[in-house]
Amino acid sequence: MKHTRVSFFVLMVFLGGVAFIKAKLVFEYKRQFLYLAQIQNEIDRLENENTKLNLELSLLKSSPYVLQSAASLGMKRIEQLNE
């Protein structure tokens, strides 16, 4: 009878440990997933900003009036910015 209680107690401690490890791994996975999602959102935001800036540069290159206005304000030429 005593042998059965000891083995039952050891089994419960083992199952409790396994459950604890499983819960810890799940929460760690969720934390890493949220971190990666946050990084991906930042990458997407920067890519969108890069696209907008490229569009603005192409519009500036195609408009002589804007180039003259920018030069009169003392801005660098676009060709110099690309270097």
ZATIRO-444054 format. One record per residue: chain; residue number from 1; x, y, z of N, C-alpha, C in turn; residue in one letter. Coordinates in steps of 0.2 Angstrom, whole numbers. Layout:
! residues N
<site unit="A" pos="NUM" n_u="X" n_v="Y" n_w="Z" ca_u="X" ca_v="Y" ca_w="Z" c_u="X" c_v="Y" c_w="Z" code="A"/>
...
! end
This chain:
! residues 83
<site unit="A" pos="1" n_u="4" n_v="-6" n_w="0" ca_u="0" ca_v="0" ca_w="0" c_u="4" c_v="6" c_w="0" code="M"/>
<site unit="A" pos="2" n_u="10" n_v="6" n_w="4" ca_u="14" ca_v="12" ca_w="5" c_u="18" c_v="13" c_w="-2" code="K"/>
<site unit="A" pos="3" n_u="20" n_v="8" n_w="-5" ca_u="23" ca_v="8" ca_w="-12" c_u="19" c_v="11" c_w="-17" code="H"/>
<site unit="A" pos="4" n_u="12" n_v="10" n_w="-17" ca_u="7" ca_v="13" ca_w="-22" c_u="7" c_v="20" c_w="-20" code="T"/>
<site unit="A" pos="5" n_u="7" n_v="22" n_w="-14" ca_u="6" ca_v="30" ca_w="-13" c_u="12" c_v="33" c_w="-15" code="R"/>
<site unit="A" pos="6" n_u="18" n_v="30" n_w="-14" ca_u="24" ca_v="34" ca_w="-16" c_u="25" c_v="34" c_w="-23" code="V"/>
<site unit="A" pos="7" n_u="23" n_v="29" n_w="-27" ca_u="23" ca_v="29" ca_w="-34" c_u="18" c_v="34" c_w="-37" code="S"/>
<site unit="A" pos="8" n_u="12" n_v="34" n_w="-34" ca_u="7" ca_v="39" ca_w="-36" c_u="10" c_v="46" c_w="-35" code="F"/>
<site unit="A" pos="9" n_u="13" n_v="48" n_w="-29" ca_u="16" ca_v="54" ca_w="-28" c_u="21" c_v="56" c_w="-33" code="F"/>
<site unit="A" pos="10" n_u="25" n_v="51" n_w="-34" ca_u="31" ca_v="53" ca_w="-39" c_u="28" c_v="54" c_w="-46" code="V"/>
<site unit="A" pos="11" n_u="22" n_v="51" n_w="-48" ca_u="19" ca_v="52" ca_w="-54" c_u="16" c_v="59" c_w="-54" code="L"/>
<site unit="A" pos="12" n_u="13" n_v="61" n_w="-49" ca_u="9" ca_v="67" ca_w="-49" c_u="15" c_v="73" c_w="-49" code="M"/>
<site unit="A" pos="13" n_u="20" n_v="72" n_w="-46" ca_u="26" ca_v="77" ca_w="-46" c_u="28" c_v="77" c_w="-53" code="V"/>
<site unit="A" pos="14" n_u="29" n_v="72" n_w="-56" ca_u="32" ca_v="71" ca_w="-63" c_u="27" c_v="75" c_w="-68" code="F"/>
<site unit="A" pos="15" n_u="20" n_v="73" n_w="-67" ca_u="15" ca_v="76" ca_w="-72" c_u="15" c_v="84" c_w="-70" code="L"/>
<site unit="A" pos="16" n_u="15" n_v="86" n_w="-64" ca_u="15" ca_v="93" ca_w="-62" c_u="21" c_v="97" c_w="-66" code="G"/>
<site unit="A" pos="17" n_u="27" n_v="93" n_w="-65" ca_u="33" ca_v="96" ca_w="-69" c_u="32" c_v="97" c_w="-76" code="G"/>
<site unit="A" pos="18" n_u="29" n_v="92" n_w="-79" ca_u="28" ca_v="92" ca_w="-86" c_u="23" c_v="97" c_w="-88" code="V"/>
<site unit="A" pos="19" n_u="18" n_v="98" n_w="-84" ca_u="13" ca_v="103" ca_w="-86" c_u="16" c_v="110" c_w="-85" code="A"/>
<site unit="A" pos="20" n_u="20" n_v="111" n_w="-80" ca_u="24" ca_v="117" ca_w="-79" c_u="28" c_v="119" c_w="-85" code="F"/>
<site unit="A" pos="21" n_u="32" n_v="114" n_w="-87" ca_u="37" ca_v="115" ca_w="-93" c_u="33" c_v="117" c_w="-99" code="I"/>
<site unit="A" pos="22" n_u="27" n_v="113" n_w="-100" ca_u="23" ca_v="115" ca_w="-106" c_u="20" c_v="122" c_w="-106" code="K"/>
<site unit="A" pos="23" n_u="17" n_v="124" n_w="-100" ca_u="15" ca_v="131" ca_w="-99" c_u="20" c_v="136" c_w="-101" code="A"/>
<site unit="A" pos="24" n_u="26" n_v="135" n_w="-98" ca_u="32" ca_v="139" ca_w="-99" c_u="33" c_v="140" c_w="-106" code="K"/>
<site unit="A" pos="25" n_u="34" n_v="134" n_w="-110" ca_u="35" ca_v="134" ca_w="-117" c_u="30" c_v="138" c_w="-121" code="L"/>
<site unit="A" pos="26" n_u="24" n_v="137" n_w="-119" ca_u="18" ca_v="140" ca_w="-123" c_u="19" c_v="148" c_w="-122" code="V"/>
<site unit="A" pos="27" n_u="20" n_v="150" n_w="-116" ca_u="20" ca_v="157" ca_w="-115" c_u="27" c_v="160" c_w="-118" code="F"/>
<site unit="A" pos="28" n_u="32" n_v="156" n_w="-118" ca_u="38" ca_v="159" ca_w="-121" c_u="37" c_v="159" c_w="-129" code="E"/>
<site unit="A" pos="29" n_u="34" n_v="154" n_w="-132" ca_u="32" ca_v="154" ca_w="-139" c_u="28" c_v="161" c_w="-141" code="Y"/>
<site unit="A" pos="30" n_u="23" n_v="162" n_w="-136" ca_u="18" ca_v="167" ca_w="-138" c_u="22" c_v="174" c_w="-137" code="K"/>
<site unit="A" pos="31" n_u="26" n_v="175" n_w="-132" ca_u="30" ca_v="181" ca_w="-132" c_u="35" c_v="182" c_w="-138" code="R"/>
<site unit="A" pos="32" n_u="38" n_v="177" n_w="-140" ca_u="42" ca_v="177" ca_w="-146" c_u="38" c_v="179" c_w="-152" code="Q"/>
<site unit="A" pos="33" n_u="32" n_v="176" n_w="-153" ca_u="28" ca_v="177" ca_w="-158" c_u="26" c_v="184" c_w="-158" code="F"/>
<site unit="A" pos="34" n_u="24" n_v="187" n_w="-153" ca_u="22" ca_v="194" ca_w="-152" c_u="28" c_v="199" c_w="-154" code="L"/>
<site unit="A" pos="35" n_u="34" n_v="197" n_w="-152" ca_u="40" ca_v="201" ca_w="-153" c_u="41" c_v="201" c_w="-161" code="Y"/>
<site unit="A" pos="36" n_u="41" n_v="195" n_w="-164" ca_u="42" ca_v="195" ca_w="-171" c_u="37" c_v="199" c_w="-175" code="L"/>
<site unit="A" pos="37" n_u="30" n_v="198" n_w="-173" ca_u="25" ca_v="202" ca_w="-176" c_u="26" c_v="210" c_w="-175" code="A"/>
<site unit="A" pos="38" n_u="29" n_v="212" n_w="-170" ca_u="31" ca_v="219" ca_w="-169" c_u="36" c_v="221" c_w="-174" code="Q"/>
<site unit="A" pos="39" n_u="41" n_v="217" n_w="-174" ca_u="47" ca_v="218" ca_w="-179" c_u="44" c_v="218" c_w="-186" code="I"/>
<site unit="A" pos="40" n_u="40" n_v="214" n_w="-188" ca_u="37" ca_v="214" ca_w="-195" c_u="33" c_v="220" c_w="-196" code="Q"/>
<site unit="A" pos="41" n_u="29" n_v="222" n_w="-191" ca_u="25" ca_v="228" ca_w="-192" c_u="30" c_v="234" c_w="-193" code="N"/>
<site unit="A" pos="42" n_u="36" n_v="235" n_w="-189" ca_u="40" ca_v="240" ca_w="-190" c_u="44" c_v="240" c_w="-197" code="E"/>
<site unit="A" pos="43" n_u="45" n_v="234" n_w="-200" ca_u="48" ca_v="233" ca_w="-206" c_u="43" c_v="235" c_w="-211" code="I"/>
<site unit="A" pos="44" n_u="37" n_v="233" n_w="-211" ca_u="32" ca_v="235" ca_w="-216" c_u="31" c_v="243" c_w="-216" code="D"/>
<site unit="A" pos="45" n_u="31" n_v="246" n_w="-210" ca_u="31" ca_v="253" ca_w="-209" c_u="36" c_v="257" c_w="-213" code="R"/>
<site unit="A" pos="46" n_u="43" n_v="254" n_w="-212" ca_u="48" ca_v="257" ca_w="-215" c_u="48" c_v="256" c_w="-222" code="L"/>
<site unit="A" pos="47" n_u="46" n_v="250" n_w="-225" ca_u="45" ca_v="249" ca_w="-232" c_u="40" c_v="254" c_w="-235" code="E"/>
<site unit="A" pos="48" n_u="35" n_v="255" n_w="-232" ca_u="30" ca_v="260" ca_w="-234" c_u="33" c_v="267" c_w="-234" code="N"/>
<site unit="A" pos="49" n_u="37" n_v="269" n_w="-229" ca_u="40" ca_v="275" ca_w="-229" c_u="45" c_v="276" c_w="-235" code="E"/>
<site unit="A" pos="50" n_u="49" n_v="271" n_w="-236" ca_u="54" ca_v="271" ca_w="-241" c_u="50" c_v="271" c_w="-248" code="N"/>
<site unit="A" pos="51" n_u="45" n_v="268" n_w="-249" ca_u="41" ca_v="269" ca_w="-255" c_u="38" c_v="276" c_w="-256" code="T"/>
<site unit="A" pos="52" n_u="36" n_v="279" n_w="-251" ca_u="34" ca_v="286" ca_w="-252" c_u="39" c_v="290" c_w="-253" code="K"/>
<site unit="A" pos="53" n_u="45" n_v="289" n_w="-250" ca_u="51" ca_v="294" ca_w="-252" c_u="53" c_v="293" c_w="-259" code="L"/>
<site unit="A" pos="54" n_u="53" n_v="286" n_w="-261" ca_u="55" ca_v="285" ca_w="-268" c_u="51" c_v="289" c_w="-273" code="N"/>
<site unit="A" pos="55" n_u="44" n_v="288" n_w="-271" ca_u="39" ca_v="292" ca_w="-276" c_u="40" c_v="299" c_w="-276" code="L"/>
<site unit="A" pos="56" n_u="42" n_v="302" n_w="-270" ca_u="43" ca_v="309" ca_w="-269" c_u="49" c_v="311" c_w="-273" code="E"/>
<site unit="A" pos="57" n_u="54" n_v="307" n_w="-273" ca_u="60" ca_v="308" ca_w="-277" c_u="59" c_v="308" c_w="-284" code="L"/>
<site unit="A" pos="58" n_u="55" n_v="303" n_w="-286" ca_u="54" ca_v="303" ca_w="-294" c_u="50" c_v="308" c_w="-296" code="S"/>
<site unit="A" pos="59" n_u="45" n_v="311" n_w="-292" ca_u="41" ca_v="317" ca_w="-294" c_u="45" c_v="323" c_w="-294" code="L"/>
<site unit="A" pos="60" n_u="50" n_v="324" n_w="-289" ca_u="55" ca_v="329" ca_w="-289" c_u="59" c_v="329" c_w="-296" code="L"/>
<site unit="A" pos="61" n_u="61" n_v="323" n_w="-297" ca_u="66" ca_v="323" ca_w="-303" c_u="62" c_v="324" c_w="-310" code="K"/>
<site unit="A" pos="62" n_u="55" n_v="323" n_w="-310" ca_u="52" ca_v="324" ca_w="-316" c_u="49" c_v="331" c_w="-316" code="S"/>
<site unit="A" pos="63" n_u="49" n_v="335" n_w="-311" ca_u="46" ca_v="342" ca_w="-311" c_u="52" c_v="347" c_w="-311" code="S"/>
<site unit="A" pos="64" n_u="53" n_v="351" n_w="-317" ca_u="58" ca_v="356" ca_w="-317" c_u="56" c_v="362" c_w="-312" code="P"/>
<site unit="A" pos="65" n_u="50" n_v="364" n_w="-311" ca_u="48" ca_v="369" ca_w="-307" c_u="50" c_v="368" c_w="-300" code="Y"/>
<site unit="A" pos="66" n_u="48" n_v="362" n_w="-298" ca_u="50" ca_v="360" ca_w="-291" c_u="58" c_v="360" c_w="-290" code="V"/>
<site unit="A" pos="67" n_u="61" n_v="358" n_w="-295" ca_u="69" ca_v="358" ca_w="-294" c_u="71" c_v="365" c_w="-293" code="L"/>
<site unit="A" pos="68" n_u="68" n_v="370" n_w="-297" ca_u="70" ca_v="377" ca_w="-297" c_u="69" c_v="380" c_w="-290" code="Q"/>
<site unit="A" pos="69" n_u="63" n_v="378" n_w="-288" ca_u="60" ca_v="380" ca_w="-281" c_u="65" c_v="378" c_w="-276" code="S"/>
<site unit="A" pos="70" n_u="67" n_v="371" n_w="-276" ca_u="71" ca_v="368" ca_w="-271" c_u="78" c_v="371" c_w="-271" code="A"/>
<site unit="A" pos="71" n_u="80" n_v="373" n_w="-277" ca_u="87" ca_v="376" ca_w="-278" c_u="87" c_v="383" c_w="-275" code="A"/>
<site unit="A" pos="72" n_u="82" n_v="386" n_w="-276" ca_u="81" ca_v="393" ca_w="-273" c_u="81" c_v="393" c_w="-266" code="S"/>
<site unit="A" pos="73" n_u="78" n_v="388" n_w="-263" ca_u="78" ca_v="387" ca_w="-256" c_u="85" c_v="385" c_w="-253" code="L"/>
<site unit="A" pos="74" n_u="89" n_v="383" n_w="-257" ca_u="96" ca_v="381" ca_w="-255" c_u="97" c_v="373" c_w="-254" code="G"/>
<site unit="A" pos="75" n_u="92" n_v="370" n_w="-256" ca_u="92" ca_v="362" ca_w="-255" c_u="97" c_v="359" c_w="-260" code="M"/>
<site unit="A" pos="76" n_u="100" n_v="354" n_w="-259" ca_u="105" ca_v="350" ca_w="-263" c_u="101" c_v="347" c_w="-269" code="K"/>
<site unit="A" pos="77" n_u="105" n_v="346" n_w="-274" ca_u="102" ca_v="343" ca_w="-280" c_u="101" c_v="336" c_w="-279" code="R"/>
<site unit="A" pos="78" n_u="96" n_v="333" n_w="-282" ca_u="94" ca_v="326" ca_w="-281" c_u="100" c_v="321" c_w="-283" code="I"/>
<site unit="A" pos="79" n_u="103" n_v="323" n_w="-288" ca_u="109" ca_v="318" ca_w="-290" c_u="114" c_v="318" c_w="-284" code="E"/>
<site unit="A" pos="80" n_u="115" n_v="323" n_w="-281" ca_u="120" ca_v="323" ca_w="-275" c_u="117" c_v="319" c_w="-269" code="Q"/>
<site unit="A" pos="81" n_u="111" n_v="319" n_w="-269" ca_u="108" ca_v="315" ca_w="-263" c_u="108" c_v="307" c_w="-264" code="L"/>
<site unit="A" pos="82" n_u="108" n_v="305" n_w="-271" ca_u="109" ca_v="298" ca_w="-272" c_u="116" c_v="295" c_w="-271" code="N"/>
<site unit="A" pos="83" n_u="121" n_v="299" n_w="-270" ca_u="127" ca_v="297" ca_w="-270" c_u="129" c_v="295" c_w="-263" code="E"/>
! end
